[in-house]
Amino acid sequence: MDRSSLRTSNHSAYRLYYHLVLSMKYRHKCLTAPMLARLEEILRDLLTKWGCQMVEFGGEADHVHLLFEAPPTVKLSDLVKNLKSVTARRMRKEFAQELAPYYWKPYFWNRAYALISVGGRANIDTLLRYIENQDDPRKLGPPLD
């Protein structure tokens, strides 16, 4: 897939990437390789249902990173809430024995999360310079009559 071309919808063109970081409740180091593999499957399926696309997934024993693309119509806070609640419920059910030593209550994710927008081909400094160098009529002075 060409990551530099724009996606289009009825009246819009977009390319919106996000980096989501979720950490385990109390930062417990409880995620195993099979758990991470299952999380990736669940998250990929959920993102597809939201009209999004997973670009990359990775993690460690106490947190995961998810890079995904989303259309502009997706309300990101609702998406993250859904991703966290569904994955927590399924993981607690499917890996109950493995998680029991860490969580005796129905915990899984930390309440907090990090969601960072990711630039396309240009970084923030390049975009700032581009916008600053536009032929802004305000910079040209008063109009000549």
C-alpha positions as MATLAB code, in Angstrom:
seq = 'MDRSSLRTSNHSAYRLYYHLVLSMKYRHKCLTAPMLARLEEILRDLLTKWGCQMVEFGGEADHVHLLFEAPPTVKLSDLVKNLKSVTARRMRKEFAQELAPYYWKPYFWNRAYALISVGGRANIDTLLRYIENQDDPRKLGPPLD';
ca = [
       0.000    0.000    0.000;
       1.275    3.461   -0.899;
       1.349    5.361    2.395;
       1.980    8.718    0.704;
      -1.201    8.829   -1.391;
      -4.365   10.277    0.055;
      -7.472    8.301    0.841;
     -10.697    9.848   -0.346;
     -14.258    9.979    0.847;
     -17.300   11.794   -0.566;
     -15.962   15.312   -0.095;
     -12.608   14.846    1.575;
      -9.103   13.626    1.064;
      -7.120   12.511    4.084;
      -4.250   10.482    5.481;
      -4.530   10.288    9.272;
      -2.157    8.103   11.281;
      -2.188    7.669   15.061;
       0.158    6.065   17.560;
      -1.682    4.586   20.546;
       0.145    3.419   23.672;
      -1.734    1.346   26.258;
      -0.130    0.237   29.497;
      -1.121   -2.473   31.924;
      -2.857   -1.591   35.161;
      -0.169   -0.977   37.799;
       2.388   -1.492   34.991;
       2.411   -5.208   35.812;
       4.716   -7.108   33.456;
       2.185   -9.802   32.644;
       1.867   -9.841   28.843;
       3.350  -12.947   27.237;
       4.073  -13.668   23.572;
       0.767  -15.558   23.085;
      -1.108  -12.684   24.770;
       0.511  -10.101   22.498;
      -0.308  -12.207   19.441;
      -3.942  -12.451   20.535;
      -4.124   -8.735   21.309;
      -2.890   -7.987   17.803;
      -5.631  -10.189   16.299;
      -8.371   -8.600   18.405;
      -7.175   -5.049   17.724;
      -6.845   -5.650   13.969;
     -10.421   -6.975   13.848;
     -11.808   -4.085   15.928;
     -10.032   -1.457   13.857;
     -11.451   -2.965   10.671;
     -14.956   -2.760   12.137;
     -14.369    0.958   12.844;
     -13.220    1.553    9.260;
      -9.610    1.892   10.377;
      -6.502   -0.030    9.397;
      -3.683   -1.350   11.558;
      -0.268   -0.373   10.244;
       1.923   -1.863   12.978;
       1.590   -3.488   16.392;
       4.203   -4.222   19.022;
       4.552   -4.491   22.732;
       6.427   -5.481   25.818;
       5.378   -7.215   29.006;
       3.758   -4.066   30.440;
       2.519   -2.042   27.446;
       1.619   -2.107   23.748;
       2.091    0.245   20.792;
      -0.410    0.449   17.982;
       0.057    2.462   14.789;
      -3.165    2.780   12.839;
      -4.877    4.826   10.182;
      -8.367    6.221   10.723;
     -10.842    8.187    8.617;
     -11.714   11.704    9.828;
     -15.234   10.586   10.785;
     -13.969    8.380   13.638;
     -14.298    9.891   17.108;
     -10.939    8.858   18.542;
     -11.961    8.882   22.220;
     -14.822    6.477   21.461;
     -12.524    4.273   19.405;
      -9.921    4.045   22.174;
     -12.598    3.347   24.782;
     -13.938    0.517   22.624;
     -10.476   -0.922   21.924;
      -9.619   -0.927   25.627;
     -12.897   -2.364   26.886;
     -13.214   -5.144   24.295;
      -9.572   -6.232   24.536;
      -9.673   -6.177   28.338;
     -12.832   -8.274   28.473;
     -11.588  -10.846   25.952;
      -8.079  -11.088   27.376;
      -9.341  -11.532   30.964;
     -11.622  -14.297   29.725;
      -9.133  -16.081   27.438;
      -6.086  -15.740   29.725;
      -7.767  -15.869   33.126;
      -5.212  -18.259   34.660;
      -2.193  -16.308   33.436;
      -3.609  -12.995   34.662;
      -4.882  -14.266   38.035;
      -1.581  -13.671   39.896;
      -1.594  -10.038   38.768;
      -5.248   -9.015   38.886;
      -7.773  -10.374   41.342;
     -10.288   -7.693   40.304;
     -11.416   -7.228   36.684;
      -8.479   -5.003   35.767;
      -6.379   -5.034   32.646;
      -5.437   -1.651   31.141;
      -4.346    1.461   32.966;
      -7.055    4.156   32.772;
      -4.653    6.527   31.011;
      -3.418    6.178   27.454;
      -1.286    8.093   24.970;
      -2.649    8.930   21.531;
      -0.314   10.825   19.231;
      -1.016   11.986   15.708;
       1.694   10.967   13.299;
       2.787   13.134   10.382;
       2.936   11.956    6.823;
       6.025   12.623    4.768;
       6.661   16.037    6.336;
       7.555   16.623    9.967;
       6.107   19.483   12.013;
       9.013   21.871   11.276;
       8.647   21.349    7.531;
       4.909   22.012    7.738;
       5.448   25.147    9.825;
       7.918   26.526    7.280;
       5.541   25.685    4.426;
       2.611   27.478    6.076;
       4.761   30.459    7.102;
       5.984   30.891    3.502;
       2.551   31.056    1.902;
       1.676   34.156   -0.136;
      -0.470   35.456    2.680;
      -2.161   38.704    1.604;
      -1.659   40.053    5.132;
       2.103   39.968    4.544;
       1.944   41.891    1.273;
       0.793   45.198    2.760;
      -2.232   47.341    1.873;
      -3.884   46.779   -1.494;
      -2.975   49.165   -4.293;
      -5.866   51.086   -5.819;
];
